[in-house]
Amino acid sequence: MKNRLKVLRAERDWSQAELGGRLDVSRQAVNAIETGKHDPSLPLAFRIARLFGLTIEEIFDDGQDSGNG
Amino acid sequence: MTGRTAAMDDLGNNPGERAETARKRRARAMIVVSVAIAALIVVGTAIFKRPDQQVAPGWAIAFAFIYVGAMVFGGWRACRQTDEVEARNNRAALVWAACFYGLTYPVWYFLWKGGLVPEPDHMLMFAATVFVAMATYLARRVS
């Protein structure tokens, strides 16, 4: 799943450790999410969205069309 | 500067990095304690080994209690500070180790019953299973 986490983090000049600490996850977890090796759970996705003041859809893109048909 | 102001200023100074540093410190402390307990059991078993290669029942019970206590308390502490990526790595390590044990031991047992190989070495099986778990965990960490 693609995401904008790295861009959002860079905009705030935060290191991976800084973001990890703010989300209560390890630096390795932030790296795994940024590189697409790990898709965060729903609670963590909500925490990330809340931290950046965005919706989950504005950060994560599952590549599916969001139209209703 | 009041205490509250100082605390707020402190919080504003990379609070995430501080939390991450504290997390790393706790993880390191757990590793040190785990290694110390393992060393205590291994060295203790060697020291209190009798000429017949057995350990006195009292010491055997003591080591068993230390091991169970360390595993239960250590596991509980580890779970409290484990994030979901770490939990995923641990889960994969346990699944691979369980598959290894579940396949290897019965095959060795059947071959032993058939008189083809020596009796299964339980210590070797335990060590190999732990090795598979650690290798899987490390492979996921570095990939």
Backbone of each chain as ProteinMPNN parsed JSONL, in Angstrom:
{"seq_chain_A": "MKNRLKVLRAERDWSQAELGGRLDVSRQAVNAIETGKHDPSLPLAFRIARLFGLTIEEIFDDGQDSGNG", "coords_chain_A": {"N_chain_A": [[0.844, -1.197, 0.0], [0.595, 2.161, -0.927], [1.879, 5.182, 0.537], [1.967, 8.48, 2.081], [3.649, 9.01, 4.085], [6.431, 9.462, 4.452], [6.825, 11.866, 3.11], [5.128, 13.594, 4.532], [6.357, 13.461, 7.001], [8.857, 14.538, 6.385], [8.121, 17.128, 5.769], [7.664, 18.181, 8.226], [10.087, 18.061, 9.285], [10.882, 15.866, 10.81], [12.564, 13.114, 12.262], [12.701, 9.535, 11.637], [12.743, 8.268, 14.085], [11.692, 10.262, 15.722], [9.057, 10.477, 14.748], [8.237, 7.851, 15.251], [8.377, 7.777, 18.057], [6.377, 9.622, 18.685], [4.188, 8.24, 17.797], [4.194, 6.048, 19.345], [5.504, 3.759, 18.468], [8.255, 1.763, 17.175], [11.311, 3.015, 15.611], [11.972, 1.324, 13.556], [9.49, 0.35, 12.866], [8.252, 2.582, 11.76], [9.897, 2.918, 9.54], [9.336, 0.512, 8.187], [6.67, 0.907, 7.506], [6.815, 3.226, 5.923], [8.302, 2.304, 3.742], [6.593, 0.535, 2.661], [6.636, -2.078, 3.482], [5.15, -2.904, 5.547], [1.755, -2.844, 6.307], [-0.061, -0.627, 8.195], [-2.017, -1.326, 11.168], [-5.548, -0.738, 11.685], [-6.06, 0.853, 14.056], [-3.482, 2.049, 14.366], [-3.234, 3.387, 11.937], [-5.233, 5.281, 12.256], [-4.119, 6.715, 14.381], [-1.891, 7.794, 13.112], [-3.109, 9.374, 11.16], [-4.483, 11.176, 12.783], [-2.36, 12.434, 14.069], [-1.177, 13.878, 11.992], [-3.269, 15.422, 11.286], [-4.981, 14.733, 9.223], [-7.086, 12.766, 6.982], [-7.353, 9.156, 6.883], [-7.434, 8.264, 4.255], [-6.168, 10.325, 2.961], [-3.571, 9.915, 3.489], [-2.912, 7.225, 3.093], [-2.948, 5.025, 0.287], [-4.631, 2.582, -1.293], [-4.673, 1.869, -3.877], [-7.065, 1.274, -5.036], [-10.029, 2.152, -6.803], [-12.032, 4.74, -5.546], [-14.669, 5.203, -6.192], [-18.277, 4.662, -6.207], [-19.346, 2.942, -8.067]], "CA_chain_A": [[0.0, 0.0, 0.0], [1.387, 3.393, -0.995], [1.501, 6.171, 1.543], [2.69, 9.756, 2.02], [4.219, 9.211, 5.417], [7.777, 10.024, 4.368], [6.68, 13.272, 2.705], [4.547, 14.323, 5.668], [7.407, 13.52, 8.038], [9.89, 15.472, 5.925], [7.562, 18.488, 5.85], [7.779, 18.632, 9.625], [11.502, 17.896, 9.648], [10.963, 14.862, 11.87], [13.278, 11.875, 11.946], [11.848, 8.352, 11.826], [12.655, 8.033, 15.533], [10.775, 11.268, 16.271], [7.688, 10.068, 14.405], [7.958, 6.615, 15.98], [8.106, 8.126, 19.456], [5.072, 10.292, 18.775], [3.137, 7.246, 17.516], [4.414, 4.931, 20.266], [6.036, 2.583, 17.774], [9.701, 1.883, 17.014], [11.802, 3.617, 14.368], [11.9, 0.279, 12.54], [8.098, 0.249, 12.416], [8.032, 3.722, 10.848], [10.611, 2.596, 8.298], [8.606, -0.555, 7.494], [5.441, 1.484, 6.929], [7.207, 4.15, 4.851], [8.792, 1.566, 2.57], [5.534, -0.342, 2.179], [6.825, -3.466, 3.913], [4.122, -3.214, 6.549], [0.541, -2.031, 6.292], [-0.42, -0.45, 9.611], [-3.351, -1.73, 11.612], [-6.496, 0.386, 11.663], [-5.789, 1.811, 15.158], [-2.263, 2.827, 14.1], [-3.542, 4.289, 10.824], [-5.986, 6.399, 12.839], [-3.175, 7.532, 15.163], [-1.072, 8.532, 12.148], [-3.966, 10.401, 10.555], [-4.755, 12.185, 13.809], [-1.121, 13.17, 14.326], [-0.94, 14.822, 10.9], [-4.475, 16.215, 11.055], [-5.524, 14.363, 7.916], [-7.851, 11.515, 7.022], [-6.543, 7.993, 6.506], [-7.357, 8.212, 2.782], [-5.227, 11.35, 2.482], [-2.203, 9.441, 3.754], [-2.712, 5.887, 2.517], [-3.628, 4.764, -0.978], [-4.578, 1.141, -1.557], [-4.674, 1.666, -5.326], [-8.406, 0.951, -5.511], [-10.87, 3.303, -7.148], [-12.944, 4.982, -4.422], [-16.024, 5.437, -6.689], [-19.287, 3.696, -5.79], [-19.88, 2.18, -9.159]], "C_chain_A": [[0.887, 1.259, 0.0], [0.944, 4.348, 0.116], [2.394, 7.413, 1.435], [3.428, 10.049, 3.326], [5.585, 9.895, 5.37], [7.719, 11.518, 4.028], [6.161, 14.104, 3.871], [5.568, 14.496, 6.785], [8.467, 14.553, 7.656], [9.403, 16.917, 6.029], [7.7, 19.063, 7.254], [9.209, 18.503, 10.146], [11.666, 16.937, 10.831], [11.802, 13.687, 11.378], [12.3, 10.711, 12.107], [11.669, 8.054, 13.308], [11.67, 8.996, 16.175], [9.319, 10.868, 15.989], [7.3, 8.804, 15.169], [7.606, 6.893, 17.429], [6.748, 8.773, 19.629], [3.913, 9.32, 18.54], [3.198, 6.057, 18.467], [4.731, 3.631, 19.524], [7.537, 2.808, 17.58], [10.059, 2.576, 15.7], [11.708, 2.604, 13.233], [10.476, 0.144, 11.985], [7.782, 1.374, 11.437], [8.678, 3.431, 9.504], [9.846, 1.53, 7.487], [7.331, -0.02, 6.838], [5.796, 2.393, 5.749], [7.609, 3.418, 3.579], [7.768, 0.561, 2.044], [5.695, -1.797, 2.573], [5.772, -3.88, 4.935], [2.937, -2.26, 6.375], [0.07, -1.869, 7.729], [-1.819, -0.951, 9.916], [-4.262, -0.499, 11.578], [-6.261, 1.363, 12.821], [-4.552, 2.659, 14.906], [-2.494, 3.802, 12.952], [-4.316, 5.507, 11.33], [-5.055, 7.312, 13.632], [-2.323, 8.399, 14.227], [-1.892, 9.685, 11.559], [-4.226, 11.542, 11.536], [-3.537, 13.068, 14.041], [-0.88, 14.223, 13.248], [-2.174, 15.668, 10.58], [-5.095, 15.951, 9.693], [-6.423, 13.145, 8.071], [-6.931, 10.371, 6.591], [-6.355, 7.949, 4.989], [-6.372, 9.237, 2.223], [-3.774, 10.931, 2.693], [-1.936, 8.12, 3.039], [-3.541, 5.709, 1.248], [-3.502, 3.278, -1.297], [-4.663, 0.821, -3.046], [-6.028, 1.307, -5.895], [-9.157, 2.235, -5.83], [-11.883, 3.504, -6.041], [-14.37, 5.239, -4.869], [-16.978, 4.347, -6.265], [-19.929, 2.949, -6.959], [-20.182, 3.105, -10.283]], "O_chain_A": [[1.799, 1.395, 0.816], [-0.201, 4.322, 0.567], [3.437, 7.39, 0.781], [3.779, 11.192, 3.618], [5.859, 10.801, 6.158], [8.465, 12.324, 4.584], [6.685, 15.179, 4.163], [5.634, 15.543, 7.43], [8.916, 15.338, 8.491], [10.181, 17.819, 6.339], [7.834, 20.272, 7.438], [9.491, 18.801, 11.307], [12.476, 17.167, 11.728], [11.743, 13.32, 10.204], [11.207, 10.881, 12.646], [10.594, 7.642, 13.744], [10.904, 8.613, 17.06], [8.467, 10.917, 16.876], [6.182, 8.691, 15.673], [6.66, 6.321, 17.97], [6.046, 8.507, 20.604], [2.8, 9.541, 19.017], [2.354, 5.163, 18.405], [4.281, 2.552, 19.91], [8.033, 3.914, 17.795], [9.228, 2.707, 14.801], [11.404, 2.96, 12.095], [10.279, -0.136, 10.802], [7.129, 1.156, 10.416], [8.08, 3.668, 8.455], [9.725, 1.634, 6.266], [6.963, -0.447, 5.744], [5.153, 2.335, 4.701], [7.296, 3.859, 2.473], [8.043, -0.176, 1.097], [4.981, -2.662, 2.065], [5.539, -5.068, 5.155], [3.1, -1.042, 6.306], [-0.175, -2.862, 8.415], [-2.689, -0.996, 9.046], [-3.793, 0.633, 11.458], [-6.261, 2.575, 12.606], [-4.556, 3.856, 15.195], [-1.999, 4.928, 12.991], [-4.08, 6.629, 10.882], [-5.178, 8.536, 13.569], [-2.066, 9.571, 14.504], [-1.422, 10.82, 11.473], [-4.193, 12.716, 11.167], [-3.654, 14.285, 14.19], [-0.432, 15.33, 13.547], [-2.126, 16.531, 9.703], [-5.669, 16.853, 9.082], [-6.514, 12.561, 9.151], [-5.87, 10.596, 6.01], [-5.271, 7.641, 4.495], [-5.81, 9.044, 1.145], [-2.86, 11.534, 2.132], [-0.871, 7.921, 2.455], [-4.675, 6.178, 1.153], [-2.404, 2.776, -1.54], [-4.719, -0.346, -3.435], [-6.151, 1.06, -7.095], [-8.941, 3.271, -5.2], [-12.536, 2.546, -5.626], [-15.23, 5.475, -4.02], [-16.554, 3.224, -5.991], [-21.003, 2.371, -6.787], [-20.653, 2.667, -11.333]]}, "seq_chain_B": "MTGRTAAMDDLGNNPGERAETARKRRARAMIVVSVAIAALIVVGTAIFKRPDQQVAPGWAIAFAFIYVGAMVFGGWRACRQTDEVEARNNRAALVWAACFYGLTYPVWYFLWKGGLVPEPDHMLMFAATVFVAMATYLARRVS", "coords_chain_B": {"N_chain_B": [[12.284, 30.164, 35.323], [9.351, 28.293, 35.603], [8.503, 25.086, 37.071], [6.529, 23.807, 35.598], [6.613, 25.164, 33.155], [9.164, 24.544, 32.372], [8.884, 21.814, 32.04], [7.068, 21.726, 29.912], [8.586, 22.936, 27.949], [10.547, 21.061, 27.742], [9.101, 18.949, 26.74], [8.498, 19.898, 24.271], [10.867, 19.711, 22.978], [11.738, 17.687, 20.782], [9.922, 15.383, 21.543], [9.225, 12.886, 20.585], [11.65, 11.673, 19.856], [12.777, 11.417, 22.349], [10.991, 9.625, 23.537], [11.457, 7.429, 21.905], [14.121, 6.918, 22.489], [13.85, 6.175, 25.164], [12.341, 3.866, 24.819], [14.208, 2.262, 23.454], [16.089, 2.024, 25.469], [14.691, 0.568, 27.4], [14.321, -1.808, 25.972], [16.961, -2.648, 25.641], [17.642, -3.059, 28.317], [15.993, -5.209, 28.927], [17.104, -7.179, 27.313], [19.644, -7.421, 28.465], [18.952, -8.331, 31.054], [17.708, -10.753, 30.369], [19.846, -12.187, 29.21], [21.497, -12.321, 31.449], [19.963, -13.917, 33.186], [19.813, -16.281, 31.695], [22.523, -16.933, 31.654], [22.915, -17.308, 34.377], [21.371, -19.629, 34.841], [22.621, -21.506, 33.125], [25.325, -21.489, 34.017], [24.866, -22.054, 36.699], [23.7, -24.611, 36.515], [25.91, -26.014, 35.589], [27.726, -25.652, 37.697], [26.452, -26.872, 39.878], [26.294, -29.473, 39.123], [26.305, -32.917, 39.69], [28.535, -35.754, 40.258], [27.263, -37.828, 38.855], [26.277, -36.569, 36.683], [23.815, -35.382, 37.069], [21.61, -32.833, 38.449], [21.15, -31.547, 41.711], [17.934, -32.185, 43.17], [16.682, -29.988, 44.455], [18.007, -27.726, 43.398], [17.361, -28.12, 40.733], [14.601, -27.693, 40.757], [14.62, -25.044, 41.566], [15.904, -23.784, 39.359], [14.021, -24.351, 37.411], [11.831, -22.853, 38.324], [12.94, -20.277, 38.187], [13.311, -20.073, 35.424], [10.668, -20.325, 34.382], [9.465, -18.149, 35.654], [11.002, -16.033, 34.601], [10.378, -16.264, 31.87], [7.573, -15.874, 31.83], [7.197, -13.347, 33.121], [9.037, -11.819, 31.65], [7.992, -12.156, 29.066], [5.53, -10.908, 29.371], [6.358, -8.269, 29.932], [7.711, -7.741, 27.546], [5.634, -7.894, 25.693], [4.207, -5.643, 26.397], [5.707, -3.522, 25.455], [5.991, -3.962, 22.819], [5.64, -3.142, 19.438], [3.396, -3.234, 16.566], [4.807, -4.098, 14.281], [7.037, -5.361, 15.304], [5.698, -7.358, 16.72], [4.625, -8.758, 14.588], [6.963, -9.759, 13.413], [7.844, -11.391, 15.517], [5.747, -13.217, 15.613], [5.997, -14.484, 13.124], [8.472, -15.693, 13.515], [7.847, -17.507, 15.563], [5.965, -19.146, 14.275], [7.475, -20.304, 12.18], [9.356, -21.664, 13.733], [7.694, -23.434, 15.118], [6.67, -24.928, 12.988], [9.043, -26.081, 12.082], [9.753, -27.67, 14.312], [7.472, -29.286, 14.512], [7.61, -30.744, 12.181], [10.191, -31.881, 12.141], [10.691, -33.319, 14.583], [8.712, -35.521, 14.763], [9.452, -36.959, 12.432], [12.084, -37.699, 12.984], [11.533, -39.233, 15.225], [9.941, -41.352, 14.141], [11.81, -42.518, 12.436], [13.672, -43.312, 14.309], [12.17, -45.206, 15.735], [12.037, -47.056, 13.777], [14.506, -48.032, 13.876], [16.515, -46.826, 12.466], [17.911, -44.502, 13.01], [19.649, -42.788, 15.764], [18.119, -42.298, 19.057], [15.854, -39.491, 19.361], [17.41, -36.387, 20.094], [16.671, -34.413, 22.646], [17.601, -31.991, 23.718], [19.081, -31.024, 21.598], [17.038, -30.708, 19.731], [15.527, -28.711, 20.966], [17.387, -26.609, 21.003], [17.809, -26.292, 18.236], [15.27, -25.523, 17.408], [14.969, -23.08, 18.728], [17.021, -21.76, 17.429], [16.025, -21.648, 14.786], [13.828, -19.986, 15.197], [15.126, -17.617, 16.018], [16.705, -17.093, 13.761], [14.742, -16.667, 11.82], [13.479, -14.405, 12.874], [15.613, -12.523, 12.806], [16.12, -12.479, 10.067], [13.807, -11.277, 9.127], [14.007, -8.847, 10.353], [16.248, -7.626, 9.133], [15.547, -7.57, 6.488]], "CA_chain_B": [[11.354, 29.276, 34.631], [8.661, 27.414, 36.541], [8.646, 23.666, 36.764], [5.595, 23.433, 34.527], [7.123, 25.713, 31.904], [10.34, 23.752, 32.012], [8.416, 20.512, 31.567], [6.475, 21.915, 28.587], [9.698, 23.193, 27.044], [11.197, 19.766, 27.609], [8.242, 18.126, 25.905], [8.558, 20.409, 22.917], [12.185, 19.422, 22.418], [11.737, 16.334, 20.217], [9.363, 14.391, 22.474], [9.237, 11.566, 19.957], [13.008, 11.11, 19.963], [12.953, 11.029, 23.759], [10.214, 8.397, 23.756], [12.138, 6.343, 21.189], [15.32, 6.606, 23.274], [13.399, 5.435, 26.352], [11.94, 2.537, 24.339], [15.435, 1.508, 23.183], [16.727, 1.742, 26.761], [13.931, -0.532, 28.019], [14.598, -3.032, 25.206], [18.325, -3.072, 25.987], [17.611, -3.562, 29.697], [15.377, -6.535, 28.896], [18.084, -8.113, 26.733], [20.686, -7.638, 29.475], [18.387, -9.172, 32.12], [17.499, -12.097, 29.803], [21.16, -12.842, 29.081], [21.975, -12.592, 32.808], [19.215, -15.07, 33.725], [20.265, -17.459, 30.95], [23.871, -17.251, 32.141], [22.745, -17.828, 35.736], [20.883, -21.008, 34.765], [23.641, -22.364, 32.495], [26.469, -21.596, 34.939], [24.38, -22.731, 37.905], [23.562, -26.034, 36.207], [27.262, -26.587, 35.494], [28.353, -25.639, 39.022], [25.8, -27.797, 40.801], [26.185, -30.807, 38.526], [26.928, -33.948, 40.519], [29.357, -36.674, 39.453], [26.429, -38.64, 37.957], [25.802, -35.627, 35.642], [22.512, -34.851, 37.429], [21.624, -31.67, 39.344], [20.361, -31.825, 42.916], [16.521, -31.862, 42.917], [16.373, -28.63, 44.922], [18.494, -26.766, 42.398], [16.586, -28.318, 39.501], [13.316, -26.994, 40.953], [14.917, -23.597, 41.588], [16.149, -23.335, 37.986], [12.743, -24.406, 36.685], [11.04, -21.693, 38.751], [13.569, -19.069, 37.62], [13.046, -20.057, 33.984], [9.244, -20.035, 34.146], [9.236, -16.763, 36.085], [11.614, -15.119, 33.635], [9.644, -16.326, 30.605], [6.239, -15.282, 31.982], [7.332, -11.919, 33.398], [9.717, -11.214, 30.495], [7.042, -12.133, 27.959], [4.532, -9.865, 29.662], [7.011, -6.965, 29.733], [8.007, -7.577, 26.113], [4.368, -7.609, 25.001], [3.77, -4.277, 26.718], [6.438, -2.507, 24.695], [6.148, -4.421, 21.441], [4.697, -2.541, 18.494], [2.804, -4.253, 15.692], [5.796, -4.644, 13.357], [7.813, -6.3, 16.122], [4.803, -8.497, 16.993], [4.538, -9.523, 13.342], [8.228, -10.496, 13.292], [7.841, -12.447, 16.541], [4.767, -14.229, 15.193], [6.604, -15.255, 12.026], [9.534, -16.521, 14.105], [7.212, -18.613, 16.287], [5.323, -20.052, 13.309], [8.532, -21.075, 11.525], [9.937, -22.569, 14.727], [6.708, -24.491, 15.383], [6.655, -25.797, 11.799], [10.298, -26.848, 12.097], [9.661, -28.694, 15.363], [6.375, -30.198, 14.179], [8.019, -31.632, 11.087], [11.447, -32.579, 12.398], [10.668, -34.284, 15.684], [8.03, -36.782, 14.42], [10.223, -37.72, 11.432], [13.208, -38.308, 13.725], [10.941, -40.272, 16.104], [9.561, -42.515, 13.332], [13.042, -43.174, 11.962], [14.258, -43.979, 15.483], [11.362, -46.404, 15.994], [12.385, -48.032, 12.741], [15.859, -48.493, 14.092], [17.389, -46.261, 11.437], [18.715, -43.395, 13.563], [19.637, -42.791, 17.232], [16.946, -41.688, 19.707], [15.864, -38.025, 19.233], [18.113, -35.634, 21.126], [15.725, -33.362, 23.002], [18.307, -30.727, 23.864], [19.41, -30.576, 20.241], [15.789, -30.252, 19.118], [15.18, -27.428, 21.577], [18.34, -25.604, 20.522], [17.565, -26.056, 16.806], [14.006, -24.779, 17.286], [15.276, -21.694, 19.12], [17.841, -21.192, 16.354], [15.138, -21.333, 13.651], [13.049, -18.804, 15.586], [16.002, -16.441, 15.997], [17.111, -16.83, 12.375], [13.589, -16.084, 11.138], [13.3, -13.051, 13.398], [16.682, -11.663, 12.294], [15.933, -12.327, 8.617], [12.736, -10.292, 8.913], [14.478, -7.532, 10.817], [17.205, -7.013, 8.204], [15.011, -7.496, 5.113]], "C_chain_B": [[10.697, 28.331, 35.634], [8.847, 25.96, 36.128], [7.775, 23.257, 35.605], [6.109, 23.927, 33.18], [8.319, 24.895, 31.412], [9.92, 22.405, 31.431], [7.847, 20.637, 30.162], [7.569, 22.15, 27.553], [10.423, 21.886, 26.713], [10.436, 18.887, 26.617], [8.33, 18.581, 24.452], [9.865, 20.085, 22.231], [12.251, 17.955, 21.966], [11.179, 15.28, 21.174], [9.373, 12.979, 21.903], [10.587, 10.892, 20.083], [13.27, 10.635, 21.393], [12.217, 9.722, 24.043], [10.903, 7.207, 23.103], [13.404, 5.925, 21.941], [14.949, 5.785, 24.507], [13.0, 4.014, 25.973], [13.173, 1.663, 24.102], [16.108, 1.102, 24.493], [16.022, 0.568, 27.449], [14.227, -1.853, 27.318], [15.985, -3.562, 25.552], [18.365, -3.676, 27.38], [17.026, -4.972, 29.733], [16.345, -7.573, 28.349], [19.157, -8.447, 27.763], [20.18, -8.578, 30.573], [18.188, -10.605, 31.62], [18.807, -12.864, 29.707], [21.69, -13.22, 30.464], [21.278, -13.814, 33.401], [19.638, -16.361, 33.022], [21.641, -17.903, 31.449], [23.799, -17.863, 33.541], [22.331, -19.303, 35.703], [21.958, -21.941, 34.208], [24.815, -22.585, 33.446], [26.06, -22.357, 36.198], [24.245, -24.226, 37.693], [24.929, -26.71, 36.163], [27.907, -26.693, 36.875], [27.772, -26.732, 39.917], [25.602, -29.198, 40.225], [26.944, -31.81, 39.406], [27.744, -34.881, 39.63], [28.531, -37.53, 38.496], [25.771, -37.796, 36.863], [24.392, -35.087, 35.903], [22.693, -33.616, 38.311], [20.748, -32.017, 40.541], [18.908, -31.386, 42.688], [16.147, -30.429, 43.327], [16.794, -27.573, 43.916], [17.705, -26.882, 41.088], [15.252, -27.575, 39.594], [13.538, -25.482, 40.921], [15.126, -23.064, 40.179], [14.857, -23.339, 37.168], [11.876, -23.201, 37.043], [11.604, -20.404, 38.152], [13.23, -18.953, 36.139], [11.59, -19.671, 33.698], [8.939, -18.582, 34.518], [9.777, -15.775, 35.07], [10.829, -15.098, 32.332], [8.287, -15.618, 30.711], [6.354, -13.765, 32.183], [7.981, -11.201, 32.204], [8.784, -11.115, 29.301], [6.0, -11.047, 28.141], [5.125, -8.478, 29.431], [7.269, -6.7, 28.259], [6.74, -7.224, 25.344], [3.917, -6.172, 25.223], [4.467, -3.239, 25.861], [6.676, -2.902, 23.241], [5.148, -3.717, 20.539], [4.267, -3.608, 17.484], [3.79, -4.846, 14.695], [6.653, -5.692, 14.078], [6.978, -7.551, 16.413], [4.681, -9.389, 15.767], [5.802, -10.367, 13.147], [8.285, -11.656, 14.286], [6.898, -13.586, 16.153], [5.351, -15.116, 14.097], [7.673, -16.198, 12.574], [8.93, -17.732, 14.817], [6.581, -19.624, 15.333], [6.376, -20.918, 12.62], [9.146, -22.086, 12.488], [8.984, -23.734, 15.009], [6.641, -25.463, 14.211], [7.898, -26.683, 11.77], [10.198, -27.991, 13.102], [8.616, -29.753, 14.994], [6.712, -31.162, 13.057], [9.207, -32.51, 11.474], [11.324, -33.669, 13.458], [9.941, -35.589, 15.32], [8.82, -37.626, 13.417], [11.384, -38.445, 12.115], [12.698, -39.47, 14.58], [10.599, -41.535, 15.314], [10.806, -43.272, 12.877], [13.745, -43.906, 13.1], [13.51, -45.276, 15.786], [11.66, -47.495, 14.966], [13.803, -48.538, 12.851], [16.875, -47.937, 13.11], [18.331, -45.184, 11.972], [18.725, -43.498, 15.091], [18.368, -42.119, 17.779], [17.006, -40.167, 19.563], [16.552, -37.357, 20.423], [17.265, -34.404, 21.467], [16.396, -31.999, 23.143], [18.665, -30.141, 22.501], [18.17, -30.038, 19.534], [15.389, -28.881, 19.651], [16.075, -26.325, 21.023], [18.088, -25.269, 19.051], [16.288, -25.241, 16.601], [14.217, -23.311, 17.648], [16.087, -21.007, 18.019], [16.974, -20.781, 15.162], [14.317, -20.077, 13.958], [13.912, -17.541, 15.494], [16.415, -16.08, 14.579], [15.965, -16.176, 11.596], [13.381, -14.641, 11.563], [14.346, -12.098, 12.805], [16.532, -11.422, 10.791], [14.86, -11.288, 8.328], [13.183, -8.899, 9.327], [15.369, -6.854, 9.781], [16.641, -6.876, 6.795], [14.22, -6.2, 4.905]], "O_chain_B": [[11.375, 27.658, 36.411], [9.279, 25.648, 35.018], [8.182, 22.481, 34.741], [6.051, 23.207, 32.183], [8.462, 24.603, 30.225], [10.51, 21.915, 30.468], [8.093, 19.783, 29.311], [7.504, 21.642, 26.434], [10.845, 21.646, 25.582], [11.02, 18.191, 25.787], [8.25, 17.774, 23.525], [9.956, 20.178, 21.006], [12.76, 17.098, 22.688], [11.906, 14.37, 21.572], [9.512, 12.001, 22.637], [10.675, 9.7, 20.377], [13.895, 9.598, 21.617], [12.747, 8.828, 24.703], [10.935, 6.112, 23.665], [13.724, 4.739, 22.025], [15.637, 4.825, 24.856], [13.281, 3.067, 26.708], [13.202, 0.493, 24.485], [16.628, -0.006, 24.62], [16.673, -0.315, 28.009], [14.37, -2.89, 27.966], [16.172, -4.764, 25.736], [19.037, -4.682, 27.607], [17.503, -5.828, 30.479], [16.409, -8.699, 28.843], [19.536, -9.607, 27.92], [20.882, -9.504, 30.977], [18.461, -11.561, 32.346], [18.879, -14.038, 30.071], [22.26, -14.296, 30.643], [21.917, -14.649, 34.041], [19.801, -17.4, 33.661], [21.891, -19.093, 31.64], [24.522, -18.809, 33.854], [22.873, -20.124, 36.445], [22.183, -23.028, 34.74], [25.248, -23.717, 33.659], [26.809, -23.195, 36.701], [24.617, -25.022, 38.555], [25.091, -27.834, 36.637], [28.554, -27.691, 37.19], [28.503, -27.427, 40.623], [24.845, -30.004, 40.766], [28.082, -31.566, 39.807], [27.661, -34.813, 38.404], [29.027, -37.924, 37.44], [24.834, -38.241, 36.201], [23.829, -34.405, 35.047], [23.773, -33.377, 38.852], [19.732, -32.697, 40.402], [18.667, -30.34, 42.085], [15.391, -29.751, 42.631], [16.042, -26.645, 43.618], [17.421, -25.883, 40.426], [14.826, -26.916, 38.646], [12.755, -24.738, 40.331], [14.591, -22.012, 39.829], [14.625, -22.453, 36.344], [11.257, -22.597, 36.167], [10.858, -19.55, 37.674], [12.901, -17.871, 35.654], [11.321, -18.797, 32.874], [8.243, -17.877, 33.788], [9.109, -14.803, 34.715], [10.633, -14.033, 31.746], [7.895, -14.867, 29.818], [5.685, -12.993, 31.496], [7.542, -10.125, 31.799], [8.78, -10.105, 28.597], [5.631, -10.355, 27.192], [4.493, -7.616, 28.82], [7.076, -5.585, 27.774], [6.757, -6.369, 24.458], [3.317, -5.558, 24.34], [3.895, -2.19, 25.567], [7.453, -2.268, 22.527], [3.952, -3.692, 20.83], [4.725, -4.749, 17.547], [3.625, -5.998, 14.295], [6.95, -6.757, 13.535], [7.49, -8.669, 16.358], [4.639, -10.614, 15.879], [5.727, -11.535, 12.766], [8.715, -12.759, 13.947], [7.212, -14.762, 16.342], [5.219, -16.339, 14.136], [7.772, -17.351, 12.155], [9.435, -18.848, 14.692], [6.659, -20.83, 15.567], [6.194, -22.128, 12.49], [9.423, -23.225, 12.11], [9.415, -24.881, 15.126], [6.565, -26.676, 14.408], [7.82, -27.876, 11.475], [10.517, -29.137, 12.786], [8.847, -30.952, 15.145], [6.167, -32.264, 12.988], [9.238, -33.706, 11.184], [11.786, -34.794, 13.266], [10.492, -36.667, 15.544], [8.86, -38.851, 13.526], [11.637, -39.624, 11.869], [13.319, -40.53, 14.66], [10.914, -42.646, 15.739], [10.854, -44.501, 12.926], [14.334, -44.968, 12.903], [14.121, -46.31, 16.057], [11.55, -48.688, 15.248], [14.257, -49.353, 12.049], [17.958, -48.497, 12.936], [19.422, -44.985, 11.438], [17.904, -44.215, 15.663], [17.642, -41.454, 17.04], [18.093, -39.593, 19.633], [16.317, -37.702, 21.581], [17.16, -33.472, 20.67], [15.837, -30.978, 22.741], [18.566, -28.934, 22.278], [18.24, -29.035, 18.824], [14.969, -28.004, 18.896], [15.603, -25.258, 20.629], [18.146, -24.104, 18.659], [16.23, -24.375, 15.727], [13.715, -22.414, 16.971], [15.873, -19.834, 17.713], [17.159, -19.704, 14.596], [14.134, -19.216, 13.097], [13.477, -16.523, 14.955], [16.471, -14.901, 14.227], [16.184, -15.252, 10.813], [13.14, -13.764, 10.734], [14.009, -11.002, 12.357], [16.779, -10.321, 10.298], [14.99, -10.505, 7.387], [12.786, -7.901, 8.727], [15.264, -5.646, 9.568], [17.199, -6.139, 5.982], [13.697, -5.964, 3.816]]}, "name": "protein", "num_of_chains": 2, "seq": "MKNRLKVLRAERDWSQAELGGRLDVSRQAVNAIETGKHDPSLPLAFRIARLFGLTIEEIFDDGQDSGNGMTGRTAAMDDLGNNPGERAETARKRRARAMIVVSVAIAALIVVGTAIFKRPDQQVAPGWAIAFAFIYVGAMVFGGWRACRQTDEVEARNNRAALVWAACFYGLTYPVWYFLWKGGLVPEPDHMLMFAATVFVAMATYLARRVS"}
